[in-house]
Amino acid sequence: MPIAKLPRPARLRVRSYATTSSSRPPLSGLSATAKAKAEKLSQEWKGTSATGENTKNFIGGQFVESKADKWIDVVDPATQTLLTRVPETTSSEFEQAVSAASQAYKTWSRTSVLTRQRFVMDLQYQLRQNGDAIASSIVLEQGKTYPDAQGDLLRGLQVVETACGIPTALLGQTIEVSKDMDTSTRRLPLGVCASIAPFNFPAMIPLWTIPMALATGNTLILKPSERDPGAAMIIAELCQRAGLPEGVLNVVHGTVPTVNAICDHPAIKAISFVGGDRAGKHIYERGRATGKRVQANLGAKNHAVLMPDANKNHALNSIIGAAFGAAGQRCMAISVAVLVGPTHAWIPELVERAKKLKVNQGFEQGADLGPVISQAAKQRITSLIASAEEEGGIIALDGRGYQVPEYPDGNWVGPTVIEATTTMRCYREEIFGPVLIVLKADTLDDALAIINENRYGNGTAIFTQSGATARKFEREVEVGQVGINVPIPVPLPMFSWSGNKASFLGDVPFYGRHGIDFYTQNKTTTALWKAEDAIGNKASVDMPTHH
């Protein structure tokens, strides 16, 4: 079973970290590569900036300067350099976006499914042609490495490609229920929908919703994260280039006021949300109170179980990649490793491999992970690491105080490995950083008990070479997405997202077949066209029995 209190080894020696109290002027702290990327983004795209200008609203097919009196600075997390300012979209601007979406719905919903398919196919082409711009924006605003930012786009692009099959996905059903009487069911759009995206996947999450909502005939209001809206603004412009009519997609910005406006507006029929527990519960409850459909993906604590018969090299590499990739800022990151039996002895090697990861700015060659999103996030992560130490855990690898000499102002947290117990705060709370909690279990049943007692149910994995062990784990684990020798078992978009327990609120999940269900409603029609009515001249007054 999990360890209790253990003696502490000496902490890994690291240099101190200096913070800045304000952002640096535009372009001033960027490397030559980052500066060139920032200038190119600002020159080539209408709605976003990486050189200090304002991010715009996208309303009725136009990129519009906001009249907001509140603005949010977006800074490069590696240098604190100001990239852009994001508006708190005003209430009148929000109403304009809803009005544009409502007007566009009248014609877009009646557009043929082949026209909507053509748009999705053209969007797929535009995304592939402009992948460098989207990935570069993600590196600058979010802090991911460039290859990881490309992966962010690719996973969203796969949803776009799957949505190209929308004619087949929307096929209805018809049956002759009685002589000359047919009953048919078809899928129709809901109306104006909304999508609220998180900071950690600036391209992928908008692309979970844009193709699904629009291909099914809805119009959409997108609110990207106020921390990194650039990718969403580029995608909006690419939708324009792909031929999307004005008003079908609108982009607004902001924090709680904009979110509440989405939840409260009677014209909005459905909300898709990905993010943290607090915001997700608020959006779900407030949106449902006004009769909206809501799908909300929340927090996670994803466990990976290492069995003694696992392929050790594959298992350790997989867990390290899944724990520390994207600086641990993934809702499907492996944040807990459960070591069963003699695999306890693998901890030193796991630590040594994690030490070799290179933390650096995302455009730098060889960078394995970048900074965390903000100084506040860094402080929260380091406080959770400290809490483990205070509660008797072992900090086997300590990423606090990590410093990258070329980027002294970055939000750096190095890979961290903590031997802990299930009672500790670092285990009970979602850390959302490059921190791996290690628990020990004597048997597979003990490992299953640990996972099933956790309130979250997003993802889990087991590493084993035994089919029987894998089968037992898959059948008994109470988690919605299971990997067998696969560390991040996110379903490809021909399937649907299936996180459960406290990781999901709603009845219908994201993308795939369920994504079609979320964005459509059924209409059933029963029609009678009797051939004999063309010549008959006497009405029937008997109870119809459809025989």
N, C-alpha and C positions, 0 to 999 in steps of 0.2 A: 504494500500500500504506500501512498505518498509519504515522504519523509516528514519528520517533525522539525526540530531545531538542530542546525548543523554548525560546526565551527567555521569561522570565516577565514579564508585565505587572504593574503595581501591583495589590495586592489591593484589592477593594471595601472601602470604609471602613465598618466596623460597630462598634457598641458592645460592650463586654465583657459576658459572661454570668455571672450569679451563681447558684450552686447552693445547695440546702438539704440539710442532712444528715439530716433526719427529716421525717415527714409533719406537716401542720398539723391542728389539731383539726377534727372534723366541721363542715361548713358554713362554717367561718371564712373560707376564702379564695375562696368561690364568688361569682360575680356574682349579681345579683338574679334574673336569668332562670334560671341554673343552680341556685340555691338552691331556687327554687320547683319546678323539675323534680325535684330530689333529694328534697324533702319529699313530693311527690306519689307518686313511685316507692315510697318507704318506707311510705307509708300504704296503698297500694292493692295491693301484691304481697306474697305470703306468704314467698317463698323468698329474696328479695334485699333489699338495703338500700343507700341512698346517703347515709345520715345517720350512719354509724359503727357500726351494729349488725352482727351476724354474718350471713353467708350460710349457708343451711342445706343439708343433704343432702336429696334427694328419694328416698325409699325406700318401696316398697310403697304408693304413692299418698299418702304423708304427707310434709310438710316438717318435717324432724327436726333439732333442734339437735345438733350434733356434740359428742362428748366428747373431741375432739382435744386434745392438749397442745401442738401446733404450729399456729400460725395465720399467715397471710400477709396483709399489708396491701395493699389495693387503693386506689390514690390517683388523683385527677384529674391527668392528666399536664400540664395547663395551670397548676395551682396547687399541686400536692402536698398537696391536702386529702384527708384520710382519708375514704373512701366506705364501705368495708365491710371485714370480716376474713373470709378464706376458710380453712376448715379443711383440714388434711392428714387426709383421711378415715381413720379408724382401720381396722385389719384386721378387727375384728369388724363394724364398720359396712359395710365392703366385702362381707363374707360375707353380711350381711343383704340387701344389694342384689342380689347374685347369686342368693340363695335366692328372693327375691321375683320376680326375672325368670324363674327356672326354674319356679316354681309357676305364674306367669301364662302361661307358654308352653304349658302343658298344655291350657288352654282357648282362649287367643288363637289358637293355630295351627289350631284346629278351627273357629274362627269363620268364617262365610261370607265370601267375597270381597266381597260386596255390603255387609256390615256394615263391613268394613275400608275400603272405598271411602267409605262414609258418614262415617266418622271423618275421613278425609283431606279430604273436602269441607267438613266442619264446622271443621276446623283452618284451612283456607284462609280461611274467613269470620272466625274469631277473630283471625287474624294481621292481616287488613286492618282490623278494628275497633280493634285495639290497637297499630297501627304506631307511633304517637307515643311510647308507653311504651318500646318496644324501641329505637327510634332515639335517644331521650333517654338511655337507659342506655348505649348505645354511645358517644355523645358524651362523657358524663361519665367512663366507665371507660377507653375506648380512645383518645379524643381526636379522632375524626373530626369533620368538619363535619356539621351536621345533614342537609343534602341528601345527602351521601355516606353517612351512616348509613342514611338511607331507602333508598338504592340497595343497601346491604348486605342489608337485609331483602328488598327486591324480588327480587334475584337468587335468594335462597333460596326465596321464595314461588313463583317460577316452577317450581321442582322440585316443590313441593307440588301445584301445579296440574296438572303433567304426571302426577303419581302418581295423580290422580283417574281416570286411564284404566287403573287396575290390572286390572280384569277382562279387558280385551283383552290386556294385556301378559302375563297368566298363562295365556293359552290354550295348551292342549297340542296333541298331534298323535295321530291315530288312523288306522290303515290295516288293512284286512283282508288279512292276509299269506297266508292259505290259506282254503279253504272252511270257513266257520263259526269261523275263528280270527282274533282281532283282537290287534294290538299297539298299545299306547297309551303315550305319554310325557306326564307332567305335572310341573309345577314345584312343589316343596315347600320350606318354609322350613328354615333350618339349625338354629335354636335360639336360644340367648342370644348376642347380638352386642354389640360395643363400638365406640364412636366416641370418638376423642381429637381435640379441636378446637384450633386455634391462636388466638392473640390478635388476629390482624389481620382476621378476619371472624367476629365473635362470634355473628351470626345466620345468615349464609349457610351456613357449613360445618355447623353442627348440622342445618340444614334440607336439606343434601345427603343426610344419612343417616337422620334420623328418619322422613320419609314413606316412603322406599324400604325401610328395614328393617321397619317396622311394617306397611305395606300388604302386604308379601309374607308376613306371618304370623310374623315373628320378634319377640322381645322385645329391648330395647336398654338397655345401660348407657352413659350419656354422661358423659365427663369434659371439661367445658369448660376453657378456659385459666384458670389461677389468677390471671391478670392482669385478666381482665374477664369474670366469669361471669354478670353480671346478665341479659344478653339470653337466655342459655340457661335461666336459672331462670324468666323470664317465659314463655318458650316451653313449658316443662314445665307450668306452671300453665294455659296455654291448651290444652294437650293434655287436661288434666283437664276443662276446660270443654267441650271438643269430645266428651266422652264416653269417653275412653280408660280402660279398666279399670285397677284398681290393679295395680302391678307390671310392667305392660307397658313403661313407660319409667321408668328410675331415673337419678338424677344424683348422681355422687360427685365429689370434688374432690381436688386435691393436685398433687404433683410426681412425682419418680422412684418413690417407694414405691407410689403408686397406679397408675402406668403399669406397673410390674413386676408388680403383682398382676393387672392385666388380662391381661398377656402370659402369665402362668403359670397362671391358673386353668383347670382342665380343663373346666369347664362352659361356658366362652366359646368359641364356634366360629369367630368371625371378628372382625377388627379393621380399622377404617377410620381412617386417620391423615392429617392434613395439617399440615405444619410444616417444621422445619429438617432439614438433612442428618444431623446427629449423632443427634438423637432418632429420626428416621425409620429410619435404618439399625439402630439398637438395637432398636426395636419390631419391625421386619420380621424380623430374625434371631432375636430371642427368641420372638416369636410363632410363627414357622414351626417353631422347634425343638419346640414343643408341639403341632404339627399343625394350627395355625389357618390359615384363609385370611387374608391380609393385603393390603390396598391402601394404599400410602403415597406421598403426593405430597410431594416434597422441595424443594430449592432451585432457583433459576433465575437465568439471566442472559439476558434477552430482548432481542434486537437488532431495531432498525428500520432498514431500508435506504432512503435517499433517493436516487432516481434524478434525473438532470438534467431529465427531462421531467415530473416530478411537479408536481401543483398545489401550488405553494409555500405558499400561505396555509393550505390544508387540512392539508398535511403538517406544518408547523411547529406549528400549533395542536394537532393530534392528538398529536404527540410530547410536547409540553409537558404536556398533560393526562394522558397515560399515564405520564409519568415522575414527575410531582410530585403527582398526585392521591393522597389518603390518605397524604400525606407519604412517598410511595414505598414504603409498607408493603403491597404487593400481590405475590403470587407471579407475577402476570402483568403487572407494571409494565414499561414499556419502560425498561431501565436502560442500554442502549447504543444510540447512534445512529451508523450507519455512513454517512458522507457520500461519495457516489461522484462523482468528477470535479469539475466546476465547482460542485457544491453545497457544496464547502468554503467558498465565499464566503458561505454562509448563516449561518455561526456567529454573527457579530455580531447579526444580527436575532433569531436564536434566543435569544441571551442577553438582549437587550432585552425580548423578550416574557416570558421567565421572570422578569425583575426586577419586572414589573408584578403578579405574583401576590401576593395578600394572605395573609400567615400570621397566624392569630389563633385564639382559642378557638372551639370549634365552634358555639356558639350565637350568636356575633357575626355581624351582618349583613355580607355581602360576603366572608366568610372563604373562601379557596380551599383552604387546607390547614391542618391543626392541628399540634399537637406530635407528636413521636414518643413511643412508648409508655412509655419509662422513661429515667431518667438514664443507666443503663448502656448503653442503645441509643444515646443521643446521643453518649456518649463513644466508642463503637465507630465510629459513623459519622464523627465528626470525626477520629478517628485514621486512618481510611482516606483521608479527604481529605488529611490531612497527609502520608501516605505517597506520594501522587501527586506532591506538591510536592517531596518528597525525592528521588524517582526521575526528576525532570526533566519532569513534566507541566506543563501550563498550567492554572491555576485561573482560568478565564475568568469565572466567577461564583462567589463564595465565600459560602456560607451559614453558615459558622462564626461564632459570636458573635452570631447574630441575636437581637434583643430585641424583645419586645412590651411597651411601657411599662406597660400596664394589668395585665399578667401577668408580673411579673419573675421568677417562680420556675418558669416553664414549661420543658418539654424542647424548646426551639426549635432547629430547624435550618432555615435558609432554603434555597430552591432553589439548587442548586450545579451548575455545568457544568464538566467537566474534559476538556481535550484530552489524550489519553493514547495509550498503545500497549498491545498485547496482552500484553506481558511484565510490566506493572505490577500491583502487588497490588490496586489499586482495580478493575482489570478482572478479575483472576482470581477474586476473592472476591465473594460476594453481599453487597452493602452494605445493602440493605433500608432505605433512607432516601431523602430527596429529592435524589438525586445522579444526574446524567446523564453518562455517559462518552461522549465523542465520539471516534470513530476515523475516519481518512480512508482511502479506497480508490480506486484508479485506475479499476477496472472492476467490473462486476457479478460476474464470476468471482472477483475478489479479495475482494469482500464475502461471497460464498458460502463461500469458503475460510475466512474468519475465523469465520463462524457455525458451520460444520461441524466445525471444530477445537475449538470450545468443548465442554466436557463436558456441559453442560446442554441440555435439549431441550424446555422447557415451551412457549414461544411465540415467534413472530417475525412481522415485518410488512415489507411493501415498499410504497413509495409511488411510483407510476408511472402514466402514461396509456397505456402500451403493453401490449396484450394478450399479445404475444409475450414481452416481458420478464417479465410476471407469470407466464406459463405456465412459462417456464424456471426462474424462482425457485421456484415451487410444487413443481415436479417434482424439483429438485435439492437443495433445502434439507433438511437432516436434523434437522428439528424437528417435533414432533407437532401443533402448532396454528398455523396460518398465516393471517395477515391480509393481504388485498390492499386497500390504502387503508383498512384497519381496524386501529387501533393495539393493541387488546386483544381478540384473537380467541377469547374464551372461548365455547365452544359452548353454545347454548341447550339446555335439558334434554331436548328430544326427540332430541338427539344425546348423545354421551358425551364426557367428558374424555379427552384423548388426548395428554397430555404424555409425553415419552419420554426415552431416554438416562438420565443421572444424575438427572433430575428425577422419576423414578417408579420405585418398586419394587413388584413384584407382576405378576400376569397379567391381572387384570380391573379396569378403571378405574371411575371414579365415575359415578353417575346414568345416565339414559337406558337404552337396551337393556342395556348392560353392567352398569349398576347392578342391574337385575333379575337378571342372571346371577350377580352377586357374592353376592346375598342369597338365592339359591335353589339347590337341587340337584334333579337330574332323577331321577324314578322311572319305570322302564319295566315295564309289565305285559303279559304275553301270556296271553290267555284263550281257552279253547275251549269252545264251547257247541254241540255237534252236535245238530241236530234229530233225526237218526236214533237218537241215544242214548235218546230217550224210548221207542222201541219195540224197539231191537236187543237181542239176547240172547246174542251171542258176542263175546268179547274178541279184539282184534288183537294179534299178537305181532311184527309186522313193524317194522323201523326206521322211525320217523316221518320223512318227507321234506317235509312241508308242501305237497305238490303238490295 
